[in-house]
Amino acid sequence: MSKLAAKDKFLDLSDYGRPLAKLFANGLKNTQFTPIHVTLAFGVCGLIAIYCIIQNHYFLASFFIILKSIIDAVDGELARIKNTPSYVGRYLDSVFDIILNFFVFWNNLFRFKNIIRNDTNCLFLHSIARHFIQLLLSDFKTQFSRRRQNE
């Protein structure tokens, strides 16, 4: 079962993990693992990536970020294969996306702040970060309210 109808498909460069996700999801198809289990693994993987960034282990961080992206696609694929999509899974996936993006963004912002050492530029970057987070939250709120209306 495809994620989008044929007429709605487009080139999504952020979906690079989808082919591997389909393989992993097919491997998990006849197990007791649920899409929620996979979503939790994606969250843990993202937290490990953030820890690696904080500890200056950038190669490991990039590995875990890529793995997180693949696992993020596995949960949806597994839900479609097992025909068990849920609002809780979608919500948890979105929450993890927002939290992990927030921590990665803030971590990078503070590292950049230490490099430039200019309060005016840092204030500007802080303002951009706040707007970015507000956009994420408003987008999340919009998506959640749409889903609630479709129930």
Buried (B, 14 or more C-beta within 10 A) or exposed (E): EEEEEEEEEEEEEEEEBBEBBBEBBEEBEEEEBBBBBBBBBBBBBBBBBBBBBEEEBEEBBEBBBBBBBBBBBBBBBBBBBBEEBEEEBBBBBBBBBBBBBBBBBBBEBBEEBEEEEEEEEBEEBBEEBEEBBEEBEEEBEEEBEEEEEEE
